[in-house]
Amino acid sequence: MRYAHTVQAVRDAEAVLMARLPEGALMQRAAAGLAAVGADVLGRVYGRRVAVLAGSGSNGGDALFAAARLARRGAGVTAVLLAPERAHAEGLAALLAAGGRVAEGAGALRRADLVFDGIVGIGGKGALRENAAELMDAVRGAVVAVDLPSGVDADTGEVAGAAVRADATVTFGTYKPGLLVDPGAGHAGALRLVDIGLELGAPELEALQHADLARLLPRPGGESDKYRRGVVGVVAGSDRYPGAAVLAVSGALRGGAGAVRYVGGGGAAVLARHPEVLVSTGSPHAAGRVQAWVVGPGLGDDAEARAAVAEVLAADVPVLVDADGLRLMDRETVRARSAPTLLTPHAGEAAALLGRAREDVEASRLAAVRELAGHFGATVLLKGSTTLVAAPGRGAVRVNATGTAWLATAGSGDVLSGLAGSLLAGGLPALDAASAAAYLHGLAARLAGGPLSAMDVADTLPTAWRSTTS
């Protein structure tokens, strides 16, 4: 698992560690890791040009000490100081002693093969100031951010204006939430974590890795049959949108459940693609026993659709609500449910549920997913450039690490809903089902390559599954 902690948690852990270490030792650990990554980015250090854009805090000190290490290996190093009178004195002295120099203006930045962004650290708030933004605009070489790209909020990933776009970010002790959540994640580039010895408590965010997924995914045992493996019911599609039914069922079939029961107006299309599906044209209640329901994709908004959503929410099994179901569900009914509920909105649907603009949700994704989970008392999977999963309460939010822009295609969310619903039917808790489904869905898209359709992703899910469990 990859963990991210808040700024305050990092500060507290740093204070404890610094009380036990010689003065400056923690910064030297950070600088050593930063210099090593800088050397990797350069490929060859001797004779290369390195610049430091340094602010006045310890972030600038980390960058200056790291650049001094590269200078001692034969790099030509120049520091551009945003506040010369408040520059980190020991870091600057080390750089000068190693043969580095100080310059003004953008010339050194423009000529550098590598620039360390040491403008502000994890405590910085708001956009880059105008002079820093202008200097960054002059950079032509690779940019390595120190702990966090300047201008990105470390705790939320919010970007209030101009911010550094790094090719790589070297972060110390733990990941910061803003490195894993868009829009901040889009500014971070490749992430490198340097262990500096921090002892940290509960994380703010966590991201599954292959080994975590392999432990979560249900596997049939020797006595398993199609019912023991779980039966998922899918209420989706309509005469107008039969494709949504096919896509949701396709995701469900590839999610490990033993059987899929389909209810809705897309039965002919579903059977043409998947003859193994148990199709019903009646009400969800009459379809037979299931261990979880998926309701909403392509359902429409007529009285029959509204009744189907209400009937599914009344069932005493886990329920996933997506797409049209999010508009048709009764909020008080969702809050009153005793069985798990999983809501899977995209940013526009989340905005409607919260009564705010879509742009506000996209700019504050972490806050939005937490608010939705708390408001509905449900687990929420917020789809988008960064997929986030939050459970009710204040536990760690899950962030998906496998997303790709190729998933921005019609029907992709229908496949994801069916997949997550199947994992619910297989016995996974809502938080695990949602985050495992997002991981597999993104991994399948990466393996399928692009451009691709939603069905391409569905068809690649078995390959993605095997790649994580083999």
ABEGO torsion letter per residue (X at the ends): XBBBBBAAAAAAAAAAAAAABBBGAAAAAAAAAAAAAAAAAAGBABGBBBBBBBBABAAAAAAAAAAAAAAAAGBBBBBBBABAAABBAAAAAAAAAAGBBBBBEAAAAAABABBBBAABBAABBEBBBAAAAAAAAABABBBBBBGBBBGBBAAAGBBAEBBBBBABBBBBGBBBAAAABOAAAAAAEBBBBBBAGBBBBBBABBBBBAAAAAAABBBBBAABBAAAAEBBBBBBEBAABAAAAAAAAAAAAAAGBABBBBBEAAAAAAAAABAABBBBABBAAAAEBBABBBBGBGAEABAAAAAAAAAAAABABBBBBBEAAAAABBAAAAAABABBBBBBBBAAAAAAAAGBBAAAAAABAAAAAAAAAAAAGBBBBBBEABBBBBBBEABBBBBBAABBAAABBBGAAAAAAAAAAAAAAAGBBAAAAAAAAAAAAAAAAAAAEOBBBAAAAAAAAAAAAAAAAX
